[in-house]
């Protein structure tokens, strides 16, 4: 922990230690399962100092993932509580190939959200290491102002021609299912609205 002092609560020391260990073990289990929504949910009510200690007890790659799941404000607060070696390690890990692989495989809109939460120097470094296609898609989204539809919508979509039969449309959708992490299928009326 850094020199920053804190008073998290009036819980006895032994209860605080148990709480930290519980958070750390649940955090690790959720990350191992790939349950990022659950991970965010468990971290939400936890104080920054306790989150920092839980992150410090994780394997290196999980530290990066857990840290990136924090909101920008939480990440700043948690970062201040992290041991200086973990702080440095987090910055260095954003250079490592396995982290780059994770970032490269994210959908462009999720990647843009992540980049919104990271320091600009790390964003430039990661953008420079992305594949050209992924870099272009992400840069396109980052070109829109924060909190606009252009910034949060994915540029990945499935297009269907009006002339497709139902079977052709379903075949096309199925062929893209493996490539797209998630999608919404919009339906429009056969006659345009007047």
N, C-alpha and C positions, 0 to 999 in steps of 0.2 A: 504494500500500500504506500502511497505517497505520504508526504508529511501533512497533508491536509487532514485536519481533525474533524470529527463529526459526532453528533449525538443522534443516532438513528431512532431510538425510542427508549422507553423506560423499562424494556424487557431485561430480565436478569441476564448476565453474561452467558450462562449455560444455555438458556433458551435461544439467545441470538445465535450461538454457535450451531445449535440444532437446526434452526431456521435456515442458516446459510448452507448447511450440508444438505438439507431437504431440497432447497432451491437448486443447488448444484446437481444433485442426482436426478431430479425431474427434468432439468434443463438438458442434461446429457441424454437422457432417455428419449425426450422429444426430438432432439436434433438427430439422433441415430435413426429414428423412425421417419425423418424428413417431415415432421409435423411442424411447419413453420408458423402456422396460425396458432397452434397450441403453445408454441414457444413464446410468441408475442403475448399471448393471454397470460401465461404464468409470470412473465416479466413485468407486466403492466403495473400491478400493485406493489411491486418490490422496490425498496429504496435503492438509490444509485450505488451506494457503498456496498450493499449486499449483492447487487448485480455484478459489480466489479469483482468481488471475491469469487462469485460463482463462475464468471468467465475465466478468471485466472486458473481455476481448477480444471479447465477443459483441455483436451488435446488441441494442438495448434490450429488445425483446419477448422475445428468447431468454434474456436475463439473468434475467428474472422466472421463466420456465419452468424454467430450469436450477436456479435457487435453490429453487424449490418442490419439485423432485424430491429434494432432500436431506432426510435425516432431521432431526428437530428438533435433536438434538445436533450433527450435522454443520453444519446451517444456522447455529447459534449460533457455532460455531467459525469457519466460513468468513466469516460476517458481520464478525467481528472483524478479519480480515485484509484485507477490502475497503477500497479507498480511500474516504475519507469522502464524496466526491462520488457514488460508486457506491452507497454505503449510503443516502444521501439519495434518490438516484434510484430505488432499489428501492422505498422507501416511497412515493414519489410515483407510481410506475408502477402501484401497486395501485389508484390512483384512475382511471387511464385507461380509456377505453371498450373498447379491444381486449382488455385484460386482463380487464375485467369480462365481456366477451363470452365469453372462454374459460372463466372460472369459471362463468358462467351456463349454459354448454352442458355442463359436467361432470355426470356422474350425481351424485345427492345423496350417495351413500356416498363417492365419490371427493372430492367437495367437503368433506364432513365430515372426511375424512382430512387434506386440505389445511389446513383451518381448525384442526385439532389442532396443526399444525406452525407456525402463524403467531402472531405477537404478538396479544394480545387486542384491542388498538386497531385493528389492520388487519382482524381478523375482524368487529368491529362495523361498520366502514366498508363492507366488502364485503357483509355481510349486508344492510345498509341499502340497497344499490344493486341487489340482486337483484330479479328479477321477483317479485311476490307469491307465485306458485305455488312457485317454486324456493326462496324464502326460507322458506316454511312447511315444505316437505319437508326442507330442511337443518336448520331449527330442531328439527324432530321428532327427527331422528337425533342432533343435539347434546344433546338432552335425556336420552339414555341415557348411562350411565357408559362411559368409555373402555374398550376391549377387551371389550365385551360384544357379544353377537350383535345386539342392537338397534342398536348404534352402527355396526356394519360391514356390515349387510345393506342392500340397496337397497329402497326402498319401491316401486320400479317393477317391475311384474310383469304377466304375461299370464294372464288367467283363462279357463278353458275350462269349458263346462257339460258335465255328464255325458251329456246328451242329444245332444251334437254328434256328427255322423258324422266319420270320419277326414278327409274332404275339407273339411268345415266347420272342423275344428280346424286343419288345415294352412293354410287361407285366413286364419284369424284370426292365426296365428303369423306368416305372411308379411306381413300388413298392419302388424304391430308391429315387424318387423325393422329398419326404417329409423329408428324412434323410439328403440328401446333400443340402447344401445351394446354391451351384452353381457347374456346371460341364461343361466340354467340351467333346463332343463325337467325338472321332477320328475314321476315316474310313480308312481302308487300302485296297489296290487293292486285287482282288482275286488271282492274280498271283504275287509272290514276284518279286521285281525289280531285274534285272540281274546285 
